Amino acid sequence: MSTTTTAPSGFSPRVALQKVGTSLSNMVMPNIPALIAWGILTAFFIPDGWTPNEPLASAVGPMIHYLLPLLIANTGGRMIYEARGAVVGVIATMGVIAGSDWLIAQDNAAALQEWVEGGNAESAFTELPQVHMFIGAMIMAPLAAWVMKKLDALWSNHIPAGFEMLVNMFSAGIFGFIALVAGFFGLAPLVNALMSLLADGVAALINAHLLPLVSILIEPAKVFFLNNAINHGVLTPLGIADAGTNGKSVLFLLESNPGPGVGILLAYTFFGRGAARASAPGAAIIQFFGGIHEIYFPYVLMKPILILAAIGGGMAGVAVNVAFGTGLQAPAAPGSIVAIFAVAARDSYLGIALAVLAAAGVSFALSALFLKIGKQDDGDIAAATAKMEQMKGKKSSVAGALTGAGAAAAADGSDHTGPISKIVFACDAGMGSSAMGATVLRKKVRAAGFEDVEVTNKAISSLNDEWDVVVTQKELTDRARQRTGSAVHVSVDQFMNSPRYDEVVELVETRNGTAGAAAAPAATTSEVAGAPGDSILSPASIVLSGTASDSASGIDEAGALLVAAGAVDQGYVSAMHDREATVSTFMGNGLAIPHGTNEAKSSIQRSAMSIVRYPDGIDWNGNPTTFVIGIAGVGNEHLELLQKVAMTFSDPAQVQRLENATTTEEILEILGDSKE
């Protein structure tokens, strides 16, 4: 798992722009299907469409003005604060939309009054169009979600028991209202002015026949992974506004044209050398038909002068598109020739085809010239790919498939190459084993002085690709990798005392450098005293001498205590067996923590824990086990006690105390009695 890549020090404008672009892309990309659906609706059913249909065309306006921005707001808020952030983000964005409409209506009313008083009856009055709040959504929703998250953190530990739902609901509703008003009067005027400025700038370029010059910015930006900030931050919102008015927009074609990239790859196919020449044909197919443009970036980085070829091809393509008046009705994502033609305006097919050919031809000619006249080695495509990945901040599975780097990355687990700020333990239900492991590693990370590194636990089903390091039991790693492909994946056999934890700490030290804070002292048993209370773990749910002989009967015994406590029904005990059949809940240090699957949470009436001690030990799927702790958790109510269990079982002296305890009260005292 070790890696030699170190995090760059200091502030990097390129990295900052990449992060902005990635955030914008993460908000827009999941909603591209909705944009495509809107494009198809426009292509067929508006008056100028293939099959005009007035009733269906009535959905075009509401989709672009309300549905699409609110979908982006939902995604942006969810990225910051899950479902709660999504809700307040949508509410706040609705304020920006309404505020923009109100301002446009005021401006139109004033302009109409001026038109009437000026006696311009012989000329038509032109209203200002609506401003579609895509940029507003990408600003307001994450901001509102972030503020909501910070507010919740302020009062999370001060809510009286039983009032959690009341406080959570009303706090989100009240803050959502406040954010709506702030968006209405604060952000809406700013976004209206920004969109007007950007639209005027693009219109000036088009009127001056200078639009092809944008390729001087876009093509190098693509190679250095700054394209998302330009594409999703500026071109997509402007293109959607343009398409909403004119039925199509050439702005969607500025970045997505596959011609410049395929021209470079074809030049390598005929005039390249070594591994670069051998891999270029496959890369060209992936780039042109699959739409994965990053596949050609390493070929440019091997010979940076080829950026000029990409610029030349991009300018040629834009010039042809402008000359033929072409446009797409929605963004083409990915930038595949198939996706482009799928959303092309009905009058643009020929012009787009010629633009792609022109871009590829110019790019091919310039690339061939540079490859023939310049010094060319054998084409170290692997080194160029590594350079690209270093700039990007994570591994490229597509480029790695062509160069063999993908297999190496999988072998050492270093799919992520940047600093480490977020570590997650993931298990099936996100309750027991992952919570224990997170506690143990959090202690180690804090002791190393990295107070700002987040270490938490989640269910695998709730993961997304935001984590830097993902720790799972080895049976679950493949499932986690499907959801978090860009993270470092660490597989462990057990969560209590795995040596891989020290490797994770070493990785954090390598990537993040020397910690700025002094090392935190290790917590003592007295510092972690204070269990949540008898409602979670009571003396009646503690057995000092169990009768089970193996894992199956151990689950039955611990589960029966949970049922007797009124916390779960018998179906949850069955789910505990299902969980064990999938992944062992043995933690290490003689401890097993059986619990139900994620799907069985509906069987839980309240949070509870049970403890069964086996003085002679039992066999837990080949592991000698002395303590079995059954858990059933609603929300996070049980996590505080689980953290104390983790701290206790990571200390051999405390484990010995538990083994020597003669009463249930001693067990509670060691773990931390809440009635102190």
Salt bridges, closest charged atoms under 4 A:
GLU82 OE2 - LYS458 NZ 2.54
ASP101 OD1 - HIS65 NE2 2.80
ASP152 OD2 - ARG84 NE 2.53
GLU294 OE1 - LYS392 NZ 2.60
ASP347 OD2 - LYS248 NZ 2.85
ASP378 OD1 - ARG273 NH2 3.14
GLU389 OE1 - LYS395 NZ 3.55
ASP415 OD2 - ARG481 NH1 3.09
ASP428 OD1 - ARG479 NH1 3.54
GLU451 OE1 - ARG446 NE 3.64
GLU466 OE1 - LYS422 NZ 2.44
ASP468 OD1 - HIS416 NE2 3.01
ASP493 OD1 - LYS474 NZ 3.14
ASP502 OD1 - LYS444 NZ 3.38
GLU503 OE1 - ARG500 NE 2.98
ASP534 OD2 - LYS675 NZ 3.75
ASP556 OD1 - HIS577 NE2 2.69
GLU640 OE2 - LYS644 NZ 3.15
